[in-house]
Amino acid sequence: MSKDSLAVIPERQLSLEDVPVDGALGLLAYGDIGLQVWRDKRTELEGDDWREKLARELSAQAEAVVQKESDGTD
């Protein structure tokens, strides 16, 4: 496939107002720019430590699933 035959996505500026805090699948179309804008939005709304909070929440959820499976309950 030649470089000229690739589709070109017009560049568009994203603002924090365009981004829902939970993210959106469409942000992936913007690649690293969409990811960075989403991270900026989370930081604006939740503070600089939102990643640590999210990691703790996910870890707790994973531990709960493991515990549930080891107990044999659904």
C-alpha positions in Angstrom: 0.0 0.0 0.0 1.5 3.3 -1.0 1.6 6.3 1.4 -0.6 8.2 -1.0 -3.4 5.6 -0.9 -3.8 5.9 2.9 -6.8 7.8 4.2 -5.9 11.1 5.9 -7.8 12.1 9.0 -8.1 15.9 9.1 -6.4 17.3 12.2 -8.8 18.7 14.7 -8.1 20.3 18.0 -9.6 18.6 21.0 -10.6 20.6 24.1 -11.3 19.3 27.6 -14.9 20.2 27.1 -15.1 17.6 24.3 -14.0 14.8 26.5 -16.2 12.9 28.9 -14.4 12.0 32.1 -15.1 8.3 31.6 -13.5 8.5 28.2 -15.0 7.5 24.8 -14.0 5.0 22.3 -13.8 7.7 19.7 -10.8 9.2 21.5 -8.7 6.2 20.3 -9.1 7.5 16.8 -7.0 10.5 17.9 -4.3 8.2 19.1 -1.9 9.6 21.6 -3.5 13.1 21.4 -6.9 11.6 22.4 -5.3 9.7 25.3 -3.5 12.8 26.5 -6.6 14.9 26.4 -8.5 12.3 28.4 -5.7 12.1 31.0 -5.8 15.9 31.2 -9.5 15.9 31.8 -9.2 13.3 34.5 -6.5 15.3 36.2 -8.6 18.5 36.0 -11.6 16.9 37.6 -10.0 14.4 40.0 -6.6 15.8 40.8 -3.0 14.7 40.1 -3.4 11.4 42.0 -6.3 9.9 39.9 -4.0 7.2 38.5 -3.2 5.9 42.0 -6.8 6.0 43.0 -7.8 4.1 39.9 -5.1 1.5 40.5 -6.2 0.9 44.1 -9.9 0.5 42.9 -8.9 -2.0 40.2 -6.7 -3.9 42.6 -9.5 -4.1 45.1 -11.9 -5.3 42.4 -9.4 -8.0 41.2 -8.9 -9.2 44.8 -12.7 -9.4 45.3 -13.0 -11.6 42.1 -10.2 -13.9 43.2 -11.7 -14.2 46.7 -15.1 -15.0 45.2 -13.6 -17.6 42.9 -11.7 -19.2 45.8 -14.9 -19.3 47.8 -16.7 -21.0 44.9 -19.5 -18.4 44.7 -20.7 -16.4 41.8 
